[in-house]
């Protein structure tokens, strides 16, 4: 089964991106499941490497890295990155700048699309 997870919310301040990445991570560990995660808007901040957070906070960069380690793909909206002055060099390993065309292809590839 092919599943696309779309994230729109900022990495911190709400729990939508956190819950979306929890689901993506769990799905990526399942046999026979392929997962792709696309980050729109403020969600591109989830892919910033080496996040510094107070003790007790979840680390979305590490959660994304786990999805990638388990075979998932992570695309970040290039337009959204530009609007936030986020360069590709600042992304976690395996996450990459992407396009609307690619997420369109991923949507057609997916058996299910989940949006947070």
C-alpha positions as CSV (number, residue, x, y, z in Angstrom):
1,X,0.0,0.0,0.0
2,X,1.2,3.5,-0.9
3,X,0.5,6.3,1.6
4,X,1.1,10.0,1.2
5,X,1.1,12.1,4.4
6,X,0.7,15.9,3.9
7,X,1.7,18.3,6.7
8,X,0.8,21.9,6.7
9,X,1.3,23.2,10.3
10,X,4.4,24.6,12.0
11,X,6.7,22.1,13.8
12,X,5.8,23.4,17.2
13,X,2.8,25.3,18.7
14,X,0.3,22.7,17.5
15,X,0.5,19.0,17.5
16,X,-0.7,18.3,14.0
17,X,2.8,17.9,12.5
18,X,3.8,15.8,15.5
19,X,0.9,13.5,15.1
20,X,1.3,13.3,11.3
21,X,4.9,12.3,11.8
22,X,4.0,9.8,14.5
23,X,1.6,8.2,12.0
24,X,4.1,8.3,9.1
25,X,6.8,6.7,11.3
26,X,4.5,3.9,12.4
27,X,3.4,3.3,8.8
28,X,7.0,3.3,7.5
29,X,7.8,0.4,9.8
30,X,5.1,-1.8,8.3
31,X,5.8,-4.5,5.7
32,X,4.3,-3.8,2.4
33,X,3.7,-0.1,3.1
34,X,5.5,2.7,1.2
35,X,5.3,6.2,2.8
36,X,6.0,9.6,1.4
37,X,5.7,12.8,3.4
38,X,5.3,16.2,1.8
39,X,5.8,19.4,3.9
40,X,3.8,22.5,2.9
41,X,3.8,26.0,4.4
42,X,5.2,26.3,7.9
43,X,5.6,22.5,8.0
44,X,8.9,22.8,6.1
45,X,10.4,23.8,9.5
46,X,9.9,20.2,10.6
47,X,12.8,19.3,8.3
48,X,15.3,21.7,9.8
49,X,18.3,19.8,11.0
50,X,19.8,19.9,14.5
51,X,16.8,21.5,16.2
52,X,17.6,22.8,19.7
53,X,14.7,22.3,22.1
54,X,14.2,22.3,25.8
55,X,14.2,18.9,27.5
56,X,10.9,17.1,27.2
57,X,10.0,18.4,23.7
58,X,9.7,16.1,20.8
59,X,12.2,16.5,18.0
60,X,10.4,16.5,14.6
61,X,13.7,16.5,12.7
62,X,14.6,13.1,14.4
63,X,11.1,11.8,13.7
64,X,11.5,12.7,10.0
65,X,14.9,11.0,10.0
66,X,13.3,7.8,11.3
67,X,10.7,7.8,8.5
68,X,13.6,8.2,6.0
69,X,15.6,5.4,7.7
70,X,12.6,3.1,7.3
71,X,12.4,3.8,3.5
72,X,10.1,6.8,3.5
73,X,10.6,9.8,1.3
74,X,10.4,13.4,2.4
75,X,9.8,16.3,0.1
76,X,9.7,20.0,1.1
77,X,7.8,22.6,-0.9
78,X,10.5,24.7,-2.5
79,X,8.2,27.8,-2.7
80,X,7.5,27.4,1.0
81,X,11.2,27.1,1.8
82,X,12.0,30.2,-0.2
83,X,9.3,32.2,1.6
84,X,10.9,31.2,4.9
85,X,14.6,31.6,3.8
86,X,15.2,27.9,4.4
87,X,18.0,26.4,2.2
88,X,18.3,22.8,1.3
89,X,21.6,22.6,3.2
90,X,19.7,23.2,6.4
91,X,17.5,20.1,6.0
92,X,17.8,16.8,7.7
93,X,19.7,14.1,5.7
94,X,17.3,12.5,3.2
95,X,14.8,15.3,3.1
96,X,14.9,17.4,0.0
97,X,13.5,20.4,-1.8
98,X,10.6,19.4,-3.9
99,X,7.9,20.9,-6.2
100,X,4.2,21.0,-6.7
101,X,4.6,18.7,-9.7
102,X,6.3,16.1,-7.5
103,X,3.6,16.1,-4.9
104,X,1.0,15.9,-7.7
105,X,2.8,12.7,-8.9
106,X,2.9,11.4,-5.3
107,X,-0.8,12.1,-4.9
108,X,-1.6,10.0,-8.0
109,X,0.8,7.3,-6.8
110,X,-0.9,7.0,-3.4
111,X,-3.6,4.6,-2.5
112,X,-4.4,6.8,0.5
113,X,-3.6,10.5,1.3
114,X,-3.7,11.7,4.9
115,X,-3.5,15.4,5.6
116,X,-2.6,17.2,8.8
